[in-house]
């Protein structure tokens, strides 16, 4: 019976480590779930909200037989004619705005459609909703940008059923695929008409795939005020400030880019899952996810209503914030100037708890003087843990680079590989977790104190968070939230140990909290990272996986040391 009891006790001692692995697995599955079903209910929608079924019918009517609507072609004109009929059936008139634009490749005839949706109060419109009607050559354009057009029509219907406070304008722009031509022409003359001169904010809707959440991936410069609007009004927000930083560094743009340069503010929304459909013949109505279209429409409608209600009479507050969603349920945000302070405070908190624990509670018996000396030297143990974690980061990043080289050699892209690149990304995560278990076991055999392992394992996180806080705070969300989480866990563990009269603090709850927060923040973004970047930066895919794997190391060290201590007793 003693043997059975001891065996059971040793097995349960692995519970924290097993819980961490399960947390990573569940967050991975949740990330895929958020990618396939963005949390939007279908059916049973009242007239005052976005009508999902009507939007599906509008999309089918607009796309028609699926002929590409290349700017300047009869098919594009026919698509606009169908839109005018849909608007007329809804009780809205479209102002046709034809134009001829000369380019080096020759002239092109375009036509924007401008629609005014009346509000409850008289006065000029301040909010503009934008989607583009043209498609890429050879593409039916059901998602790019038929989904945006259907969402814009759905927003118009919802605003007719429950009017906004002020008029709202809807621009269905032409020539986006030819270089944002329709939006540029509209923005160039926006101040010349009493109808458009008062516009101050824009909600643009586009797509780079056929499924996935509708990310609010770019905002105007007044990020604190705009993040507040998202937090208050959007029911299932998918966004973070890092996306805007990444997109700003890319060479491409959307119609939102034009209006942002014109001095407006607002939101840029798009879904980007199933990139294989982007600008290809696969961009069909049948391939498009109804969940993604509905998520875009509901998100856009919520933002339009929020801007309509909250735009101040004077200047919009210019404060900037770091922000992001947590599992698509709520927004976490803080002022940019707090970021570096949060990073430094979190690092100091864990370091102080680790030092206090080393003094109060050696991890081994006093009869083992060499091991006891090591346990009382958190700096030495943390350095060794950091070295081991650095090797792990390099190895997994190298595997990611190898995967990228292999995919290039095989000619695999997001278009030709599909879900296989996501499978490779999942393999990187598995490899990172397996190697983290090995690193933790090696450190435990070296008698490294678990708190020292915690310090060493989280140094890369603090380094990235601190660098982002100094260089571009908006990019720090994915790093700062986990380091704050692990710091709060460490302080809570120290307080709990003190109140319980223990000589030290148990590292396992704090390590588990850090791992769980990192997984919750990082893993739901992984499908979007792969959809957006594929494996062209394979080392970065590996680095992200290894970074998360590093958070498992302290749990492994603590578990192995705890099991060893129980076995001695």
C-alpha positions in Angstrom: 0.0 0.0 0.0 2.9 2.4 0.7 4.3 1.7 -2.7 0.9 2.3 -4.3 0.5 5.5 -2.3 3.9 6.7 -3.2 3.3 5.9 -6.9 0.1 7.8 -6.8 1.7 10.8 -5.1 4.5 10.9 -7.7 2.0 10.8 -10.5 -0.1 13.7 -9.1 3.1 15.7 -8.6 3.2 15.9 -12.4 -0.2 17.6 -12.5 1.1 21.2 -13.0 3.3 20.2 -15.9 0.5 18.1 -17.5 -1.9 21.0 -17.0 0.5 23.3 -18.8 0.7 21.0 -21.8 -3.1 20.6 -21.8 -3.4 24.4 -21.7 -1.2 24.7 -24.8 -3.2 22.0 -26.6 -6.6 23.5 -25.7 -5.5 27.1 -26.7 -4.3 25.7 -30.0 -7.6 24.1 -30.7 -9.4 27.2 -29.6 -7.3 29.2 -32.0 -8.4 27.0 -34.8 -12.0 27.3 -33.6 -11.8 31.1 -33.6 -10.4 30.9 -37.2 -13.2 28.7 -38.5 -16.1 30.0 -36.4 -15.5 33.6 -35.3 -18.3 33.4 -32.7 -21.1 35.0 -34.7 -24.6 33.5 -34.3 -26.5 32.8 -37.5 -30.3 33.3 -37.9 -32.9 34.8 -35.6 -31.6 38.4 -36.2 -34.0 41.3 -35.6 -34.4 44.1 -38.1 -32.3 46.5 -36.0 -29.2 44.3 -36.4 -27.1 42.9 -39.2 -29.3 40.5 -41.2 -27.1 37.5 -42.1 -29.5 35.8 -44.4 -30.2 39.0 -46.4 -26.4 39.6 -46.7 -26.0 36.2 -48.2 -28.7 36.9 -50.8 -27.1 40.3 -51.6 -23.7 38.7 -52.1 -25.1 36.1 -54.5 -27.0 38.7 -56.4 -24.0 41.0 -56.7 -21.5 38.3 -57.8 -24.0 36.8 -60.2 -22.6 34.2 -62.5 -19.1 34.8 -61.0 -17.6 36.7 -63.9 -14.5 38.7 -62.8 -15.4 42.4 -62.3 -12.1 43.8 -63.5 -12.1 47.6 -63.4 -13.1 49.2 -66.7 -14.8 46.1 -68.1 -18.5 45.5 -69.0 -18.6 42.8 -66.2 -17.6 45.4 -63.6 -20.3 47.8 -64.9 -22.9 45.0 -64.8 -21.9 44.3 -61.2 -22.5 47.9 -60.3 -25.9 47.8 -62.1 -26.9 44.9 -59.9 -25.8 46.8 -56.8 -27.9 49.8 -57.8 -30.9 47.5 -58.2 -30.3 46.0 -54.7 -30.0 49.5 -53.2 -33.2 50.7 -54.9 -35.0 47.6 -53.6 -33.9 48.6 -50.1 -35.1 52.1 -50.6 -31.8 53.8 -51.2 -30.6 55.8 -54.2 -27.0 55.5 -55.5 -25.2 58.5 -56.8 -23.2 57.3 -59.8 -19.8 59.1 -60.1 -18.1 58.2 -63.4 -14.5 59.1 -64.0 -11.8 58.6 -66.5 -8.3 58.1 -65.2 -5.1 58.2 -67.4 -2.3 55.9 -66.4 1.0 54.8 -68.0 -0.7 51.6 -69.1 -3.5 53.6 -70.6 -6.8 55.2 -69.6 -9.5 53.4 -67.6 -13.1 54.3 -67.1 -14.3 53.9 -63.5 -17.5 54.6 -61.6 -17.9 55.0 -57.8 -21.3 54.6 -56.1 -22.1 56.9 -53.2 -25.1 56.2 -51.0 -26.5 58.4 -48.3 -28.3 56.6 -45.4 -30.4 59.2 -43.5 -30.0 59.6 -39.8 -32.4 60.8 -37.0 -31.0 64.3 -36.9 -30.4 66.8 -39.6 -26.8 67.6 -40.4 -23.9 66.5 -42.6 -22.5 63.0 -42.5 -19.3 62.4 -40.6 -18.9 58.6 -41.0 -18.0 56.9 -44.3 -18.4 53.1 -45.0 -16.2 51.8 -47.8 -15.9 48.6 -49.8 -14.7 48.1 -53.4 -16.8 46.6 -56.2 -14.0 45.5 -58.6 -12.1 42.2 -58.5 -8.7 41.0 -59.6 -8.4 39.5 -63.1 -9.6 35.9 -63.2 -11.2 36.1 -59.8 -15.0 36.1 -59.2 -14.3 38.4 -56.1 -16.9 36.9 -53.8 -14.7 37.6 -50.8 -12.4 40.3 -52.2 -14.5 42.3 -52.0 -17.9 40.9 -52.5 -18.0 40.2 -48.7 -17.3 43.9 -48.0 -20.0 45.0 -50.4 -22.5 42.6 -48.9 -21.5 43.8 -45.4 -21.9 47.5 -46.5 -25.4 46.7 -47.9 -26.2 44.9 -44.6 -25.0 47.9 -42.6 -27.2 50.2 -44.8 -30.3 48.0 -44.2 -29.6 48.0 -40.4 -29.2 51.8 -40.4 -32.5 52.1 -42.3 -34.3 49.9 -39.7 -32.7 51.7 -36.8 -31.3 55.0 -38.0 -28.0 56.4 -36.7 -27.9 59.9 -35.1 -26.5 61.4 -38.2 -26.4 60.6 -41.9 -23.9 57.9 -42.9 -22.4 57.7 -46.3 -21.5 54.5 -48.1 -18.8 54.5 -50.8 -18.7 51.5 -53.1 -15.4 52.3 -54.8 -14.1 51.1 -58.1 -10.5 50.4 -59.2 -9.1 49.3 -55.9 -7.3 46.4 -57.5 -5.8 48.8 -60.1 -4.1 50.9 -57.4 -6.9 52.3 -55.1 -8.0 54.5 -58.0 -11.6 55.1 -57.0 -10.8 55.9 -53.4 -8.1 58.3 -54.5 -10.4 60.1 -56.9 -13.1 60.4 -54.2 -10.7 61.6 -51.5 -9.2 64.2 -53.9 -12.7 65.9 -54.2 -14.1 65.1 -50.8 -14.0 68.7 -49.6 -15.6 70.1 -52.7 -19.1 68.8 -51.9 -21.3 69.8 -49.0 -22.4 66.2 -48.8 -18.8 64.9 -48.2 -16.8 67.8 -46.8 -17.7 67.0 -43.2 -16.5 63.4 -43.3 -14.0 62.6 -40.5 -14.0 58.8 -40.0 -14.1 55.8 -42.2 -14.8 52.0 -41.8 -13.3 50.0 -44.6 -14.0 46.4 -45.3 -11.9 44.1 -47.4 -10.6 40.5 -47.6 -7.5 38.6 -48.3 -9.0 35.1 -48.2 -12.3 33.3 -47.9 -12.6 32.6 -44.1 -11.3 33.5 -40.7 -12.2 36.2 -38.2 -12.8 39.7 -39.5 -9.8 41.4 -37.9 -9.7 45.1 -37.1 -6.1 45.1 -38.3 -5.5 48.8 -38.7 -6.8 52.0 -37.1 -6.3 55.7 -37.2 -3.5 57.3 -35.1 -5.8 58.1 -32.1 -5.4 54.5 -30.9 -6.5 55.0 -27.3 -9.8 56.6 -28.2 -10.4 54.1 -31.0 -9.6 51.1 -28.8 -12.1 52.4 -26.3 -14.8 52.3 -29.0 -13.9 48.7 -29.9 -14.0 47.7 -26.3 -17.4 49.3 -25.7 -19.3 48.3 -28.8 -17.9 45.3 -30.6 -19.3 42.0 -29.2 -16.6 39.6 -30.6 -13.6 41.8 -31.3 -10.5 40.4 -33.0 -7.7 42.9 -33.0 -4.4 44.0 -31.6 -2.1 47.0 -32.1 0.7 44.8 -33.4 -1.2 44.2 -36.6 -1.2 47.8 -37.5 2.6 48.0 -37.0 3.1 44.9 -39.2 0.8 46.1 -41.9 2.3 49.6 -42.0 5.7 48.0 -42.8 4.2 46.1 -45.8 4.2 47.6 -49.3 0.6 47.0 -50.1 -2.5 49.0 -49.0 -6.2 49.2 -49.1 -8.7 52.0 -49.7 -8.4 52.8 -46.0 -4.8 53.9 -46.7 -6.1 56.6 -49.0 -8.4 58.1 -46.4 -5.9 57.8 -43.6 -3.5 59.9 -45.6 -6.3 62.4 -46.2 -6.5 63.0 -42.4 -9.4 60.8 -41.5 -9.5 58.2 -38.8 -11.3 55.0 -38.4 -11.0 51.2 -38.8 -9.7 48.8 -41.4 -11.4 45.4 -41.3 -10.6 42.2 -43.2 -10.5 38.4 -43.0 -7.6 36.5 -44.4 -8.1 32.8 -43.8 -7.9 30.4 -46.7 -5.5 32.5 -48.6 -5.5 30.0 -51.5 -8.7 31.7 -52.7 -7.2 35.2 -52.8 -7.1 36.7 -56.3 -7.9 33.3 -57.9 -10.8 31.6 -59.6 -11.5 29.9 -56.2 -12.8 33.2 -54.7 -16.4 32.0 -55.1 -19.6 32.4 -53.1 -19.6 28.7 -52.2 -16.1 28.8 -50.8 -16.7 31.9 -48.6 -17.3 31.3 -45.0 -20.7 32.7 -43.9 -19.3 33.1 -40.4 -16.6 35.4 -41.7 -19.0 37.5 -43.7 -21.3 37.9 -40.8 -18.4 38.7 -38.4 -17.3 41.4 -40.8 -20.8 42.9 -41.1 -21.5 42.9 -37.4 -18.1 44.3 -36.5 -18.5 47.0 -39.2 -22.0 47.9 -38.0 -20.9 48.2 -34.4 -18.0 50.5 -35.3 -20.2 52.7 -37.5 -22.7 53.2 -34.7 -20.0 53.8 -32.2 -18.3 56.4 -34.4 -21.6 58.1 -35.1 -22.4 58.4 -31.4 -19.0 59.2 -30.1 -17.2 61.5 -32.6 -16.5 64.7 -30.6 -17.4 68.1 -31.9 -13.7 69.1 -31.7 -10.5 67.3 -32.1 -10.4 63.6 -31.4 -8.1 62.8 -28.4 -4.7 62.0 -29.7 -3.5 59.7 -26.9 -2.1 56.3 -28.1 -2.6 52.9 -26.5 -1.4 49.3 -26.7 -4.4 47.0 -27.1 -5.6 43.6 -28.1 -8.4 41.1 -27.7 -8.4 38.1 -25.4 -10.0 35.1 -27.2 -12.3 37.4 -29.1 -14.2 38.2 -25.9 -12.9 41.5 -24.6 -10.2 44.1 -25.1 -7.1 44.7 -22.9 -5.6 48.1 -23.3 -3.2 50.5 -21.6 -1.5 53.9 -22.5 1.7 53.4 -24.5 3.8 55.3 -22.0 3.0 52.7 -19.4 4.5 49.9 -21.4 8.2 50.1 -20.4 7.3 50.6 -16.7 5.1 47.5 -16.9 8.0 45.4 -18.4 10.5 46.6 -15.8 8.2 46.2 -12.9 7.3 42.6 -14.0 10.9 41.6 -14.3 11.8 43.1 -10.9 8.8 41.4 -9.3 9.9 37.9 -10.4 13.6 38.6 -9.6 12.7 39.7 -6.1 10.5 36.7 -5.5 13.2 34.4 -6.9 15.9 36.0 -4.6 13.6 35.9 -1.6 12.8 32.2 -2.3 16.5 31.3 -2.6 17.3 32.8 0.8 14.2 31.4 2.5 13.9 27.9 1.0 16.8 26.0 -0.5 15.5 23.4 -2.9 17.7 20.6 -1.7 18.8 19.2 1.7 21.5 20.9 3.6 23.4 17.6 3.5 24.2 18.3 -0.1 26.4 21.5 0.2 27.2 21.9 -3.5 23.6 21.6 -4.6 22.5 23.9 -1.8 25.0 26.5 -2.8 23.7 26.4 -6.4 20.1 26.7 -5.1 21.1 29.9 -3.2 22.6 31.4 -6.4 19.6 32.4 -8.5 21.8 34.5 -10.8 24.0 31.5 -11.7 21.0 29.2 -12.1 19.1 31.8 -14.2 22.1 32.2 -16.5 22.3 28.5 -17.1 18.6 28.3 -17.7 18.8 31.3 -20.1 21.6 29.5 -22.0 19.6 26.4 -22.3 16.5 28.3 -23.5 18.6 30.2 -26.0 19.8 27.0 -27.5 16.2 25.8 -27.6 15.2 29.0 -29.5 18.0 28.6 -32.0 17.2 24.9 -32.6 13.5 25.4 -33.1 14.1 28.5 -35.2 16.5 26.5 -37.3 13.9 23.8 -37.8 11.5 26.5 -38.9 14.1 27.8 -41.4 14.5 24.2 -42.7 10.8 23.8 -43.1 10.7 27.1 -45.1 13.6 26.0 -47.3 11.8 22.7 -47.9 8.6 24.3 -48.9 10.4 26.7 -51.3 12.2 23.7 -52.8 8.9 21.9 -53.2 7.2 25.0 -54.7 4.6 25.1 -51.8 2.9 28.4 -51.1 -0.3 29.3 -49.3 -2.1 28.9 -52.6 -0.7 25.5 -53.4 -0.1 24.0 -49.9 -3.3 25.0 -48.2 -3.5 23.5 -44.7 -0.2 21.8 -45.0 1.7 24.9 -43.9 -0.6 25.1 -40.9 0.3 21.5 -40.1 4.0 22.3 -40.3 3.4 25.2 -37.9 1.7 22.8 -35.5 4.7 20.4 -35.8 7.0 23.3 -34.8 4.9 23.8 -31.7 5.1 20.1 -30.8 8.8 20.2 -31.3 9.2 23.2 -29.1 7.2 21.6 -26.3 9.1 18.4 -26.5 12.4 20.2 -26.4 11.2 22.3 -23.5 10.6 19.2 -21.5 14.1 18.0 -22.3 15.6 21.3 -21.3 13.7 21.4 -18.1 14.7 17.8 -17.2 18.4 18.7 -17.9 18.2 21.8 -15.7 16.5 19.7 -12.9 19.4 17.2 -13.0 21.7 20.2 -12.6 19.8 21.0 -9.4 18.7 24.4 -10.7 16.3 26.1 -8.4 12.8 26.4 -10.2 12.7 30.2 -9.5 16.1 30.5 -11.2 14.7 28.5 -14.1 11.7 30.9 -14.2 14.0 33.9 -14.5 16.1 32.4 -17.2 13.1 31.1 -19.2 11.3 34.5 -19.2 14.3 36.7 -20.1 13.6 36.4 -23.9 10.0 37.6 -23.2 11.2 40.6 -21.1 13.8 41.4 -23.8 11.3 41.4 -26.6 8.7 43.3 -24.5 11.3 45.9 -23.4 12.7 46.3 -27.0 9.1 46.8 -28.3 8.3 49.2 -25.5 11.3 51.4 -26.5 11.1 51.1 -30.3 7.4 50.8 -31.0 5.1 50.3 -28.0 2.1 49.4 -30.2 3.9 46.1 -31.2 4.4 45.0 -27.6 0.9 43.6 -26.8 1.7 39.9 -27.4 4.8 40.1 -25.1 3.7 42.5 -22.3 0.5 40.7 -21.3 2.3 37.4 -20.6 5.2 39.0 -18.6 2.7 40.9 -16.5 0.7 37.7 -16.0 3.8 35.7 -14.8 4.8 38.6 -12.5 1.3 38.7 -10.9 1.5 34.9 -10.4 4.9 35.2 -8.8 3.7 37.9 -6.3 0.6 35.9 -5.5 2.7 32.8 -4.9 5.0 34.7 -2.5 2.1 36.2 -0.6 0.3 32.8 -0.4 3.5 31.1 0.9 4.0 33.9 3.5 0.4 33.6 4.7 0.6 29.9 4.9 3.8 30.1 7.0 5.9 28.3 4.4 9.6 29.0 4.1 9.3 29.7 0.4 6.9 30.2 -2.5 5.8 27.4 -4.8 6.8 28.3 -8.3 4.4 26.0 -10.1 1.2 28.1 -9.9 3.1 31.2 -11.1 4.8 29.3 -13.9 1.4 27.8 -14.9 -0.2 31.2 -15.0 2.6 32.6 -17.1 2.3 29.7 -19.6 -1.5 29.9 -19.7 -1.5 33.6 -20.3 1.1 33.3 -23.0 -0.8 30.5 -24.7 -4.1 32.4 -24.5 -2.6 35.5 -26.1 -0.2 34.0 -28.6 -1.8 30.8 -29.9 -5.1 32.2 -31.3 -3.0 34.5 -33.5 -1.0 31.6 -35.0 -3.4 30.8 -37.8 -3.5 34.4 -38.8 0.3 34.7 -38.7 0.5 31.7 -41.1 -2.3 33.0 -43.4 -0.6 36.4 -43.6 3.0 35.4 -43.9 3.1 31.7 -44.7 6.6 30.2 -44.2 8.5 32.9 -46.0 10.0 33.7 -42.6 10.2 30.1 -41.4 12.7 30.9 -38.6 10.1 33.3 -37.2 7.5 30.6 -37.1 10.0 28.4 -35.2 11.0 31.3 -32.9 7.3 31.9 -31.9 6.9 28.2 -31.1 10.1 28.1 -29.1 9.2 31.3 -27.2 6.0 29.6 -26.0 7.9 26.4 -25.3 10.3 28.3 -23.0 7.4 29.0 -20.6 7.0 25.3 -20.0 10.6 24.9 -18.7 10.1 26.2 -15.2 7.1 23.9 -14.7 9.3 20.9 -15.8 12.1 21.9 -13.5 9.7 22.4 -10.5 8.0 19.1 -11.2 11.2 17.1 -11.5 12.6 18.7 -8.3 9.4 18.2 -6.4 9.2 14.6 -7.4 12.8 14.0 -6.4 12.3 15.7 -3.1 9.2 13.5 -2.3 11.1 10.4 -3.4 13.9 11.2 -0.9 11.4 11.6 1.9 
